Structures are given as structure tokens and as C-alpha cells.
Amino acid sequence: MKKGILAIICTCLLIPTASFADNLMRDYIAAPPNTLLSLLYYDHITVDDIDFTEDLFLLREVYYFNAGSHLANAQIIIPFGHASLDDAGGLDDSSSGIGDIILLGTFWFVNDAKAKTYFAFSPYFFLPTGDYDENQAVNMGNNRWAFREEFNFTKGWEVSPDHNLYFELTTGVDFFTDNDEAGGNSNLSQDPIFNLESHISYDLTKSLALSLDYYGHWGGSTEVDDIDQHNSADTQSLGSTLAFNFAPGWQVLLQYRQDVKTADDGPEAEVIQARLFYATDFGNLFH
């Protein structure tokens, strides 16, 4: 294989983590308390350099509530899908099943809808619940705990009636415990990954918004049985997103995203994502 089986295993471990946890345009604009969001995502991820393909679905539930004088939410994300890798170096080259379940919440220090200003913190917990087999070249689960600590600042301006412009900046860091069953009972450890993302979005109409998106990930070098793999990430991606509110409480979103820079000219990922979104007042579900 082009970069060796261990390097590719580590690369594939990074791909689903980023897909599960990175945000989309206006994710941090707070909904009113007692709002329940139900979301279904579909990601098609390809890495042509290593013939990697993943079809990933995510079910996500978000509930907003007051925590004292501040707004907060609680979330759960359940990923599932199929991934495959050609030329897997003797290991099984595909995997299907459930990924690591993610629990998270968001706490808004600033939630000023009138001024269109938001500042929030989100802790993520990636539970080692996904399907994992040490004899697989790719896995839906990672067989380890992972954590993300993330801060977001969002600011909007009304350019004209029904035409708002938003700027978003999110920064965070991912931490990992060891995977002691990596590729034949090897021990895989990973350094933290530092993340930066930004979105600039504009309302083309009252129901249609467009954004330009940037994602950056740095660090995350791995060691296998204390041997440094020299595979620290330096990945930067650009994309564009279109969101359409087609009925009260309903939205469909499409995003295209492409890696434009990787460490040492490594494999570049291309992601096509779709999301269906429904928002409702939780209390109305029982009337």
C-alpha cells in the first residue's frame, strides 16, 4: 500500500471523527427553550488516493432548556453506515454497523437573539460503543473513548429585511484514550487534535441561505506500540452549503466539502452531505 497499513488505519480513524463532530452553518444559533430538533444526516465520503469510501448516516436529537438564567441543550448522535478500503494489506476491507455514540451538550454564555450575538461552549463524549474488529482495515467504531471541548462565537447582521449575514468561528480540541486492540492487539495512542472552523452565511431569500465553510484540523499524531507513526494531521478543507426551509419547522441542507491541504501531500477527502431537519415545541407533542 502507498503509505503502509498502519498509516492508513490511522487515517481512516480520523475521517469518521471529523464527520461526526464538525458543525454546519448556524448550528450555534440557539432555539427557544423546550424546542426539540430531530435531524437525519447522510455523508458520502471518498478518499481517492487510498480508494476509501464511506456512506455514513447520523440520527441526532437535540433538546433545548433553561439552566438557571442561561440556555442549554442536551444532544445524542447515533452514527451508522458502511465503509470500504481497497488494497487493505491482507485485512478485511469493509465494515458495516453502528459507530461510536456521541453525547454532548451546549451552554450559551451569551444568547442575544435581538443583537444576533451568541457565545457558547460544547463538551462532547464519544462512547466506545461502535462495531469494532481488530482484523478490519476500517471500522465504524474506534474502540476508545474520545472527548471534544469546543467554543463558538456567532454574530449576525440584518443587511435588509429577511436578508441576514452571519459570521461564525468555532475552535476546539479532541482528546483520545488508547486503543489496545489496533491491528492485531497492538496499542494505538493518539495526540490531541486541534480544530478550527468558520462559516459565513447569507439569506438569499427568506427561506434560502448559502454559506462558505472552512475546516482545519492539526495534530493527532499516533503511536503504535510506542513507535511514532509520524502522521500528524495538517488538514484544511473548503466547502459550500445551501439550506432551504421548505415548510414550518422543516429544513433540508446540502453541503459539498473538499480537502485543499493535507500534511505531506497525503490523502485528500471529498464529502457530500445532506441533512433533513425538523423542529417542534416539545410540549406540543403531548397535546
SETORDREN-633377 format. One line per 8 residues: number of its first residue (from 1); their letters; for each residue x, y, z of C-alpha. Coordinates in nm, 3 decimals. Example, Ala and Ser with C-alpha at 12.3 -4.5 7.8 and 13.67 -1.06 7.14 Angstrom:
BEGIN
1) AS) 1.230 -0.450 0.780 ~ 1.367 -0.106 0.714
//
This chain:
BEGIN
1) MKKGILAI) 0.000 0.000 0.000 ~ 0.107 0.357 -0.065 ~ 0.171 0.459 0.295 ~ 0.162 0.129 0.484 ~ -0.133 -0.039 0.655 ~ -0.087 0.128 0.994 ~ -0.078 0.477 0.844 ~ -0.399 0.407 0.652
9) ICTCLLIP) -0.571 0.264 0.959 ~ -0.489 0.585 1.145 ~ -0.609 0.799 0.855 ~ -0.943 0.618 0.849 ~ -0.982 0.660 1.224 ~ -0.964 1.037 1.175 ~ -1.223 1.056 0.897 ~ -1.536 0.948 1.089
17) TASFADNL) -1.439 1.150 1.396 ~ -1.433 1.472 1.193 ~ -1.754 1.382 1.010 ~ -1.943 1.311 1.331 ~ -1.844 1.624 1.519 ~ -1.784 1.914 1.279 ~ -2.060 2.172 1.257 ~ -2.270 2.314 0.977
25) MRDYIAAP) -2.378 2.673 0.916 ~ -2.575 2.835 1.201 ~ -2.562 2.529 1.427 ~ -2.493 2.756 1.724 ~ -2.788 2.991 1.672 ~ -2.995 2.899 1.975 ~ -3.354 2.776 1.954 ~ -3.611 2.869 2.223
33) PNTLLSLL) -3.636 2.657 2.540 ~ -3.848 2.343 2.507 ~ -3.760 2.309 2.137 ~ -3.690 1.955 2.016 ~ -3.482 1.913 1.700 ~ -3.478 1.584 1.509 ~ -3.211 1.553 1.240 ~ -3.104 1.291 0.989
41) YYDHITVD) -2.766 1.329 0.814 ~ -2.617 1.143 0.520 ~ -2.247 1.174 0.435 ~ -2.077 1.026 0.129 ~ -1.701 1.037 0.194 ~ -1.438 0.940 -0.063 ~ -1.057 0.941 -0.049 ~ -0.942 0.852 -0.399
49) DIDFTEDL) -0.571 0.833 -0.311 ~ -0.632 0.522 -0.097 ~ -0.963 0.405 -0.253 ~ -1.159 0.471 0.065 ~ -1.538 0.514 0.057 ~ -1.783 0.566 0.342 ~ -2.161 0.607 0.343 ~ -2.247 0.741 0.684
57) FLLREVYY) -2.585 0.818 0.842 ~ -2.639 1.005 1.168 ~ -2.953 1.030 1.379 ~ -2.941 1.334 1.607 ~ -3.181 1.458 1.876 ~ -3.139 1.798 2.041 ~ -3.347 1.937 2.331 ~ -3.321 2.300 2.450
65) FNAGSHLA) -3.391 2.403 2.810 ~ -3.314 2.673 3.063 ~ -3.027 2.605 3.303 ~ -3.074 2.875 3.564 ~ -3.054 3.207 3.382 ~ -2.879 3.055 3.078 ~ -2.991 2.846 2.782 ~ -2.853 2.496 2.729
73) NAQIIIPF) -2.926 2.187 2.527 ~ -2.865 1.812 2.551 ~ -2.785 1.603 2.245 ~ -2.730 1.248 2.130 ~ -2.585 1.142 1.793 ~ -2.610 0.782 1.669 ~ -2.394 0.709 1.360 ~ -2.425 0.404 1.137
81) GHASLDDA) -2.321 0.308 0.787 ~ -2.071 0.126 0.567 ~ -1.702 0.188 0.489 ~ -1.466 0.014 0.250 ~ -1.099 0.032 0.157 ~ -0.937 -0.130 -0.148 ~ -0.589 -0.283 -0.113 ~ -0.623 -0.339 0.263
89) GGLDDSSS) -0.294 -0.527 0.304 ~ -0.450 -0.862 0.395 ~ -0.709 -0.723 0.639 ~ -1.084 -0.725 0.575 ~ -1.154 -0.428 0.352 ~ -1.506 -0.325 0.456 ~ -1.717 -0.270 0.764 ~ -2.085 -0.204 0.833
97) GIGDIILL) -2.269 -0.125 1.152 ~ -2.309 0.132 1.426 ~ -2.041 0.389 1.506 ~ -1.947 0.534 1.843 ~ -2.245 0.711 2.001 ~ -2.182 1.076 2.087 ~ -2.329 1.255 2.389 ~ -2.290 1.630 2.410
105) GTFWFVND) -2.448 1.949 2.531 ~ -2.419 2.320 2.467 ~ -2.424 2.604 2.721 ~ -2.474 2.961 2.600 ~ -2.289 3.230 2.794 ~ -2.436 3.487 2.552 ~ -2.772 3.428 2.380 ~ -2.891 3.761 2.240
113) AKAKTYFA) -3.129 3.695 1.952 ~ -3.211 4.063 1.911 ~ -2.843 4.154 1.860 ~ -2.781 3.825 1.678 ~ -2.488 3.752 1.910 ~ -2.407 3.411 2.061 ~ -2.117 3.267 2.258 ~ -2.133 2.901 2.364
121) FSPYFFLP) -1.937 2.602 2.494 ~ -1.994 2.236 2.399 ~ -1.833 1.928 2.559 ~ -1.853 1.607 2.350 ~ -1.821 1.248 2.476 ~ -1.755 0.976 2.216 ~ -1.855 0.644 2.373 ~ -1.670 0.325 2.261
129) TGDYDENQ) -1.997 0.158 2.162 ~ -1.945 0.115 1.787 ~ -1.877 -0.204 1.593 ~ -1.505 -0.279 1.604 ~ -1.291 -0.572 1.484 ~ -0.912 -0.561 1.509 ~ -0.890 -0.761 1.185 ~ -1.071 -0.488 0.989
137) AVNMGNNR) -0.878 -0.227 0.793 ~ -1.170 0.010 0.855 ~ -1.417 0.017 1.142 ~ -1.734 0.206 1.225 ~ -1.623 0.221 1.590 ~ -1.285 0.325 1.731 ~ -1.261 0.107 2.047 ~ -1.159 0.401 2.267
145) WAFREEFN) -1.304 0.699 2.448 ~ -1.273 1.040 2.284 ~ -1.360 1.390 2.402 ~ -1.400 1.727 2.232 ~ -1.409 2.065 2.409 ~ -1.541 2.338 2.180 ~ -1.617 2.711 2.191 ~ -1.821 2.904 1.935
153) FTKGWEVS) -1.881 3.272 1.863 ~ -2.161 3.368 1.622 ~ -2.251 3.722 1.513 ~ -2.522 3.827 1.270 ~ -2.629 4.146 1.097 ~ -2.952 4.239 0.921 ~ -2.845 4.361 0.578 ~ -3.206 4.423 0.473
161) PDHNLYFE) -3.543 4.277 0.577 ~ -3.526 3.894 0.554 ~ -3.161 3.912 0.443 ~ -2.923 3.837 0.731 ~ -2.547 3.787 0.723 ~ -2.381 3.564 0.984 ~ -2.016 3.506 1.076 ~ -1.926 3.202 1.288
169) LTTGVDFF) -1.596 3.097 1.443 ~ -1.551 2.769 1.631 ~ -1.238 2.634 1.796 ~ -1.181 2.318 1.993 ~ -0.957 2.026 2.078 ~ -1.009 1.648 2.067 ~ -0.856 1.408 2.323 ~ -0.833 1.027 2.299
177) TDNDEAGG) -0.770 0.730 2.524 ~ -0.567 0.440 2.385 ~ -0.698 0.163 2.162 ~ -0.529 -0.156 2.286 ~ -0.670 -0.378 2.009 ~ -0.546 -0.199 1.699 ~ -0.441 -0.423 1.410 ~ -0.361 -0.745 1.595
185) NSNLSQDP) -0.357 -0.646 1.963 ~ -0.125 -0.351 1.909 ~ -0.166 -0.044 2.130 ~ -0.256 0.273 1.942 ~ -0.229 0.610 2.117 ~ -0.303 0.949 1.965 ~ -0.207 1.307 2.042 ~ -0.479 1.575 2.068
193) IFNLESHI) -0.627 1.721 1.750 ~ -0.681 2.098 1.734 ~ -0.980 2.219 1.532 ~ -1.080 2.549 1.376 ~ -1.384 2.617 1.161 ~ -1.563 2.918 1.023 ~ -1.884 2.983 0.829 ~ -2.002 3.295 0.651
201) SYDLTKSL) -2.369 3.264 0.556 ~ -2.624 3.490 0.389 ~ -3.001 3.472 0.341 ~ -3.060 3.474 -0.034 ~ -3.434 3.479 0.038 ~ -3.649 3.440 0.348 ~ -3.627 3.060 0.315 ~ -3.295 3.004 0.134
209) ALSLDYYG) -2.944 3.055 0.281 ~ -2.597 2.997 0.139 ~ -2.269 2.963 0.328 ~ -1.898 2.936 0.260 ~ -1.729 2.694 0.500 ~ -1.375 2.638 0.629 ~ -1.248 2.348 0.843 ~ -0.898 2.293 0.979
217) HWGGSTEV) -0.755 2.002 1.182 ~ -0.398 1.986 1.318 ~ -0.208 1.734 1.529 ~ -0.334 1.389 1.618 ~ -0.008 1.204 1.553 ~ -0.031 0.837 1.653 ~ 0.199 0.582 1.813 ~ 0.161 0.206 1.765
225) DDIDQHNS) 0.329 0.008 2.044 ~ 0.524 0.327 2.131 ~ 0.653 0.366 1.773 ~ 0.580 0.713 1.634 ~ 0.392 0.691 1.303 ~ 0.490 1.048 1.201 ~ 0.137 1.113 1.072 ~ 0.039 1.440 1.235
233) ADTQSLGS) -0.256 1.599 1.055 ~ -0.245 1.935 0.881 ~ -0.577 1.922 0.700 ~ -0.769 2.221 0.571 ~ -1.100 2.196 0.385 ~ -1.324 2.437 0.199 ~ -1.691 2.389 0.122 ~ -2.024 2.547 0.047
241) TLAFNFAP) -2.366 2.481 0.199 ~ -2.720 2.553 0.082 ~ -3.011 2.538 0.329 ~ -3.380 2.556 0.233 ~ -3.668 2.599 0.479 ~ -3.945 2.432 0.278 ~ -4.221 2.422 0.543 ~ -4.274 2.549 0.900
249) GWQVLLQY) -4.019 2.372 1.120 ~ -3.862 2.182 0.827 ~ -3.530 2.234 0.653 ~ -3.320 2.046 0.401 ~ -2.947 2.119 0.371 ~ -2.680 2.018 0.121 ~ -2.304 2.064 0.159 ~ -2.003 1.993 -0.062
257) RQDVKTAD) -1.662 1.990 0.105 ~ -1.312 1.915 -0.028 ~ -0.972 1.893 0.142 ~ -0.745 2.158 -0.009 ~ -0.436 2.092 0.205 ~ -0.306 1.783 0.384 ~ 0.018 1.702 0.565 ~ 0.297 1.587 0.330
265) DGPEAEVI) 0.050 1.587 0.037 ~ -0.137 1.297 0.198 ~ -0.480 1.159 0.102 ~ -0.749 1.421 0.040 ~ -1.113 1.358 0.134 ~ -1.423 1.474 -0.052 ~ -1.752 1.491 0.139 ~ -2.107 1.535 0.012
273) QARLFYAT) -2.351 1.583 0.299 ~ -2.731 1.610 0.317 ~ -2.937 1.687 0.626 ~ -3.310 1.679 0.698 ~ -3.417 1.886 0.998 ~ -3.744 1.914 1.191 ~ -3.806 2.146 1.487 ~ -4.107 2.137 1.717
281) DFGNLFH) -4.221 2.259 2.057 ~ -4.169 1.953 2.276 ~ -4.483 2.031 2.479 ~ -4.699 2.017 2.166 ~ -4.610 1.651 2.119 ~ -4.836 1.561 2.410 ~ -5.142 1.761 2.305
//
